[in-house]
C-alpha cells in the first residue's frame, strides 16, 4: 500500500523556545473534525480530485446490532467488595491474630508492615491491570461446523467446548454445560489453531495458573460434542515474563530459545508481552510496552517493526495477527494503528479513539475492513470502517454498538455464521456469556433459549439454603397474615371492648372534680383530665397533647363525634375555666366543639389525587385530620382546681391613686407570692410585700383573657408632665454609718424617673450614703446573724500618682553591675 504524502525534513530552530518540544508524527493521525491528510488522486475520467484520510460516512454501510441473547448465566459468585482499611490497621489485626492463634511465634510489627505494604501495592496493580490474563474464549472450525471453547465451573477450572452451527436459527442449540477436561488451577488463556485436514484434529493451547497444556480436539461418537487429548506432536511459541521467545518442537522435551527483546535489567515492572501468529509457521510477532518486533523462527533473529516515543505514557495494549494484505492492526492506550509489515517504522494510518487510559483495550477485525474496539472493563464496542481503494483511509465516522450494562469481561470471540451475519460472544467475570448478532440487514431476529439455560435460571431464583444458626440472622417472615388477623378478624371484639371502656371513662370524666382528692399544683387541659381518668395514673407529664401518646384516639374521637362528651358538667363544676381556642387557630367550629366541621376544614391540605395507592393515602390523610382535630379540641379548654380572682379594673386603680400617695396595689391571680421568712426569727408580724414599679406594671399589663391584638397599654400614673427636677448640689453631706437599723418609711415616687440629657461637664463628686433596701424574696433563708456590708466613707477619686506595677510610668533604677572577674 502507498503512504500518505508527508514532509520528513528536519527543521532547524535558530532561536530557543520555551516549554517542551512537541513530537510531530510522520504519519496521518486521524481525528474527527480535523483535516489530517490529503492527496491528489486520479479519477477514472483522467481528472484529479482531492482524497482525504476521512471520507463522508454512508449510513447504509453500517453494521446493525440485533437483540442480545444470554447464552449462559453466571456460574461464579460476584467479586466481593473488601472494605478498605489502612496498613496500620491491618498490621494491628495481623498481630492480634498471631498472638491469639500462634502465641509462640514472635513476629515484629515492622516485618508485618513491610509485607502488608507489598501486598497492598501488588493488589492495586493487579486490580488496574493484570498482564498475565488473556482471552478465555477460543473459536475454531472442524468438518461439521464452528466450535467455541470456554471455561466453566465455580473457579473456572473446567474446559467446555460447544458446537455452534452455521445455521443462524440453531446458533445456541448446542450450548450444553458439559465439562470436557478439568484442570487443577483456573484457566487464564485459550488459543486455537487452524484445522488440520490430514489429521482431522484441531490444536488448543490452555494456559492456567500452574501449567500450559497443548490439546488435540476432534469429534467423537458418544454424547459429548468433542474429545480432548494431549498433543504429542506440534510446534508451540511461548514467551516468558522477561521477553524471551521459545519454540517447543514435537521431538524435543525442552523448548528452543529463539531470541530476547532486551536486557532483563532494563525492563519495567509493568511490562506486558503479547504474541501474535504470522501468515506462515516460520514467523511470529511480539509486542512490549513500546516496541513491536517480528521474529523469524528459522533464522532465530528479530527485527523492529514500530516503536512508540519513550517520553509519553502511551503503550501498546494489543497486537492482532496480520490480515491478508500484510496489514497489522495495532492498539495502544490512545490510538488504533494499521501497519504494513513490508514497510516497518511508519504506520499507514492511525486514529485517536479518545478513550480513557485503559491497558485492556483490544481489537477484532471483520472481513479485513471493519475493526471493533473493545475493553475488558466495560461493555462498549466501537466499530471503525476502513477503505483500501488507493490510499488507506477511514470510510466513515466510528459508531458504538448498543450493548448490555457495564460489566467486566474476561474473554470475547468472533464467529462468522453466514455471508452477512456474524456473532460476537463475550464472557463476564461471573461466567455469564452473551451473544451479540451483527448483520448488514436491519431485520431483527429474536434468539431462542435452550431448555437447560431455563433450568439454570430457575436454579438461580431459588433461595439459598442456610444452616440453623445463620437462619436466625437472615430469616425473613411475612407478618401480613398476622396483621390482618389482628386488625380485621378481631375488629368486632375490639369494638365491643372499647365501647365498655368508653362508657366507664365518660362516667369518671363527668364526676372528675367531685372525686379529685389530691390537690393539683398546675392548671389542666382536657387532655390531662382524660389521662387522669384513664388507666395511666403514674404519668403526670404536662403539655404533651401534641406528642405521641398511648391513649387510643379512636374512642375519644367517636365520643366527640356523637356528642357524648360531658362538656357542660366538666366546665360548670370547675372552679375556674378559660377557652384559649382562638390562640391556636381561627375556626368557628372549634369554639362550638364541632369536631366533624374541624376535621372537614383540614381537607384543604390533602395531597393531589395522583398517587398509585390512592386508598392507602386517603386513609392516612383521614387519620391525620382526625388526630389533629382531636388534639386541638382537647387542648383548647384550660381548667383550674381553685378560683382565680379577676384583675382590678381601671376605675378601681384610679380610685386607689387618688386616695393614696403610693402606687396602685398589685393584684395576683393564679400565681401568689410566698415571702421567705426565717422561721427562727421571733418577729410574729406579717412581712410587708413591697413590689418595685417595674414588676407592678408588668403584672398589670398582662391579664388573663385579654386578646394580645386588642390589648392597649394604660398608664396607671396618668399623663401629667412634671417639671424638670433641679440638678443636685456638688456639696452634699455625708451621713455617718449607723450601727443599728432605724425604722425608715419607704416612699416611692408616683411618676417614673425622667430621662435627662447627658452633660459635657465633668462628673461631680458624689456622696456615698448607706441605703436601706426593701425586703426581698430569696430562694433560701438568710442568716439573721449576717453582718451587713458597710458602705465606703469616701468617694472614688481620680489619682495622678505613679503607681507600682507592670504599667507604671516611672522608670526603675538601674541595678549596679556586679563584678565578675578577679583582680
C-alpha angles and dihedrals in degrees: 000000000000127000126235112253114265140163115251097177117125114235117223113218112209093185130053116248129204124244130021120323111251116235112232118206118229092213133063112277104194120211128173113263095013132103105230107157137010136172140174113249130184116246128212093263092057096257127120125238136177117264120196132199089241120051130196109275121248112211092202092064095058123113114242122219118220127206113302116246123205106226099179129014125227114289099176127065118252120263109275116235106237111207112244116244133173123261091245091055092049090049090054091049092049093048091050091050093050093047090050102042103025107025093162093063116085111204120172122232092236091059093050091046091052094048093047092049090053091047092049092050092048092047093052093048092050091048091055097041134351110199093193095059117100141172111300095192120080128178127196139155137239135174095289102041145288125332130204122201120200138156123254138176134076094295099024094252097126122085118216127184121199131191115233111196122219089235109095094215092058099042093119101032095096099048103116126161097242125141117229098179135000127212133197096238132035119280114254103177141009123199124180132197134212121281116273106216094190094056094028090223140110128223121231124185116205119193117192133173091272110029147359120243130197112206137186115223122199141150121271135195098234128086095278117092099230140006123231124208134169113261119240101179122038141104118248128185116207136174128202130214091271095059097254114146120215133185120214113205125193096242096050128071094201122057121249117244111235108176143306128237100222143332114302092229091061096054120104122235094249096051113151123197125199126185126204129184121239132227089265134038092247097066141052138171129233128193128194128179095289110008138058115204135186119218127205106209094196098049092034094224137113140213133200117250102178139344136196126229111274092214094068131067093235113121136173114264103176141013121202126202116260119273126229095275095051092263115146117198112216127190126202133173089266110024148023113231135192113207129188108220090208090062107042126187098043130060120223094225140356132192127197108228094192094218126147117271102283127158093195094069113125138167138226121195123213121201091344093280107065121064122191119206116207139167135209092224099058142017098244114127118188123194122213120191124209133196122199098188100131106319118025109255142153114274095208147328116313113251134196123238117225112251144166123290117291115293138154115256132200101189147011135186134189120217124181111216104176137354094277101022129076136174129215117198120197128182124203128213090261092057096257113146123201128189121212115197114212123193142163088226120079094218113121119228117191109215122222129234126235118243091240090054088056089050091054090048090053091050091053090054092058121100120257114257108233131180128256094263095048091044091066091062103037103032119121123205126193107225095181094106090050092051092047090051092050099043101033111022097045095037094110092051091050092049092053092049093047092050091057092048090048093055091050091048093051091050092052091046095056091052096040098115092047094050098042106112103163115070117247115226097201142037117273136216126212088260091058091050091052091051091049092051093048132071096276099084096144095064108081099166117142136215094021098124091114094049129081114277138177096242113112105243095198097074093046092048091049091052092051091045093055091041093242093133112112097229096151096052093044094051096040097050094047118100091223132011134177131181112218097172093119089063092061104043138338101247119139093205090058090064090048093053090239103149093178092061092045090053092049091050090062093056089088088075095058121123123257119272097252101103123116094222097047095159095058091045092053092049092051093047092048091051091049092051092049093049093049093048091049092050092050095049094046091049102046097075119071120193135189130198093221136045118268113212116232121246122264113266124238094255092055090050093053090047091053090051092052094049098042132044093216129077121284117277122262116250116211123201119176100348113063125192119247113200116215109234127175107245090207091062116101093214104117096183119110110254116247114242111224119186125192116238092251092060090046093053092046093051092044095050097055114060128171114258098020116130109236091219093054097040115121122193114235120195107225091200095063132238098280117135117219123210120257111278115240119257115262119254120256093228109064127165120250114227113217117238116261126219094215130053108242123204111269128186110228111221125188126201115245093223130056116255116277122244110234127197117252117257129222092220121105114268113265122238107264126211116235111218129173114262125203113223119211117249111282136200118250134182091232134042114261121230112250092212094060112126112232118241111252119227124237117273094213134043128244112275130194110243127205098189121117109255127205120249142076092306098049120135099211113088119237123246112262111247117241115261111248122227112248105176134060131248 
